[in-house]
């Protein structure tokens, strides 16, 4: 194994440990909002996927630095990697990400500008994400260029 890969693995392990605490704190924050247990669990599951899988997929990115990645996550990675990707799950992930980054902003872990960027990205790109997942699931479309809007 290369030193770079070892460093990456060490960084990911450290981030996952911090993420466990962050998820616990996020769950407590959600409980303080009087949400139902099922809703809380959905948000936790969505955010766990985002911070422990997507943000660590190619690089060791801490959750506090992940707000700018929402477009790549929902608009591409999630659709391609999650077998359960659908219009409903895209909307669910968007709602969870807004809540999570609102939480991070409230506890001083992200800047207000990052939160606003995330919210604006979701608002502007949601129609295209929903259209993309529809094309991705359409068995009559066999050319991935038609799904993603460019040749792959």
MIRO-772775 format. One record per atom (N, C-alpha, C): x, y, z. Coordinates in steps of 0.05 Angstrom, whole numbers, plus 5000, padded with zeros to 4 digits. Example, Ala and Ser with C-alpha at 12.3 -4.5 7.8 and 13.67 -1.06 7.14 Angstrom:
2
526448865156 524649105156 526449345156 525749555142 527349795143 525850015157 
REM end
This chain:
152
501749765000 500050005000 501750255000 500750454987 502350704986 501850865011 503751045016 503451225039 501051405037 500551495012 498151665008 495651525015 495351265008 492951115014 492751075045 495051015057 495050975086 494151235100 495251455090 494451715102 491451775098 490451705075 487651735069 485951565089 486651315092 485251135110 485351235139 487551335148 487851445175 486051685178 486051865158 484352105159 481452025159 480651825143 477851745142 476951625169 478751465181 478051345207 477651565228 479351765228 479051985247 476452145242 475852195216 473352335209 470952175217 470951915212 468651745219 468151755249 470251755265 469951765294 468652035302 469552245290 468352515295 465452525285 464952385263 462252385251 460252235269 461252025284 459451885302 458452085323 460152245334 459352445354 457552655342 458252735318 456652935304 453752825298 453552575290 450952455286 449352435311 450652375333 449252365359 448252645367 449852845363 449053115369 446853205350 446953135325 444853205306 442253065314 442452815322 439952675331 438752825355 440352905374 439253055397 438053315388 439253455369 438253705359 435553655345 435353435329 432753375316 430653305337 431353165358 429453105379 428453355393 430253555395 429353805407 427353955390 427153875365 425254005346 422553845346 422453645364 419953485367 419153335342 421053235328 420453075304 419852785313 418452645296 417752365302 420352195299 420351975313 422651795313 423351705284 421251635269 421751545241 423051765224 422152005228 423252235213 426152275221 426652265247 429452305257 431252085246 430351835246 431951625236 432551655206 430651745191 430951795162 433152015158 433052225173 435052435171 437852335178 437952175199 440552065208 441651875187 439951705176 440851525155 441851675130 440351875122 441152035099 443852175103 444152295127 446652435132 448952255137 448452025148 450551815152 451751745124 449951695105 450851635078 452551865066 451652105070 453052335059 455752375072 455852375099 458452445112 460352215114 459351965115 461151735119 461651575094 460151625073 460651485048 461451685026 459651865019 460152044997 462552235003 462552365025 464752555030 467452415034 467452155039 469952005043 470451825019 468951844998 469051664975 471751684960 472551934954 475051974939 477052134955 476152274975 477952434991 476852445020 478452515038 477652535066 476552815072 473952855068 472753115071 471053115096 471653305114 470053325139 467353445132 465353365148 462553455144 462353755142 463853895159 463654195159 464554315133 466054165117 466954265091 465454145067 463254015073 461753875052 459354005040 458654245049 456254375039 456354425009 458654484999 458954544970 458754304952 458654064963 458653824948 455753714942 453753854952 451053754950 450153694921 450953864902 450153814875 451253554863 453853504868 455053264859 453853024873 453253054898 452052824913 449252754903 447452944904 444752874896 444452854866 445753014851 445353024822 446752804807 448652674819 450252464805 450752224822 452352254844 453252024860 450951864871 449052004884 446851864896 445151714875 444551844853 442951714832 444451464821 447051484818 448551264807 449151044827 449651114852 450550914871 448350794889 446150934893 444050844911 441850714895 441550454899 439450304884 436650414890 436350544913 433750644921 433250934913 435051044896 434751324887 432151354872 430651554880 428051614867 427551914872 425352014861 424652294865 424252334895 422852154908 422252184937 424852174954 426751994947 429151974963 431052214958 430852324934 432452574928 431352804945 428752834946 427553044962 428153004992 428052755001 428652685028 431552755035 433452685018 436252755023 436653055023 435353195006 435553495005 434553605031 432353515041 431253615066 433153555089 434253305090 436153235111 438653405110 439653455086 442053625084 441553905093 439254015087 438554285096 438554295127 437254095139 437154075168 439954045180 441453865168 444153815179 445954055178 445954195156 447654435154 446554665169 443954675174 442854875192 443854815220 443754565228 444854475254 447854555256 449454485236 452254555237 452754855239 451055005226 451355295227 450655395255 448555285267 447655365294 449855305315 451355085311 453355025331 456155135323 456155305302 458655445295 460655285279 459755065266 461554905251 461754975221 459755125211 459755225184 458955515183 459655645161 459055925158 456255945146 454956165152 452256225142 452256225111 454456315099 454656315070 454556035058 455855845072 455855565063 452955455065 451555515086 448755425089 447055545067 447355805062 445755935041 446455825013 448955765009 449755644983 448455374979 448455205000 447154944999 444254974993 442855145007 439955185003 439355284975 440955464965 440555574938 441055364917 443155204921 443754984902 441454794901 440354714924 438154524924 435754644910 435154894916 432855024903 433155034873 435455114864 435955154835 436254894820 437554694832 438154454817 436154224821 434354244840 432454034845 430953944820 429854124803 428454034779 430153854761 432753934758 434453774741 435153504754 435553494781 436053244794 433753044791 431253154793 428952984790 428652884762 429253054742 429152974714 431352764709 433652794721 435852604717 435252334728 434152314752 433452054763 431251924746 429452074736 427351964718 428651844693 430451994681 431851894657 433551644664 434851654687 436551424695 434951174699 432551204709 430750964713 429150884689 429351034667 427750984643 429250764627 427950524625 429350304611 429650354581 428150544570 428350594541 430850764535 432050884555 434451044551 436850864556 438350814535 440750644537 443350804535 443251044525 445551214522 445851384547 447951334562 448351484587 448651784582 449451864559 449652144552 446952284553 444852134547 442152234549 441252264578 442252104595 441652124624 442952364637 445552384633 447152584647 447452844631 446652844607 446753094591 449453124577 451152934580 453752944566 454752654562 456452604542 457452334538 459352254561 459152004570 460951894590 462451664579 
REM end
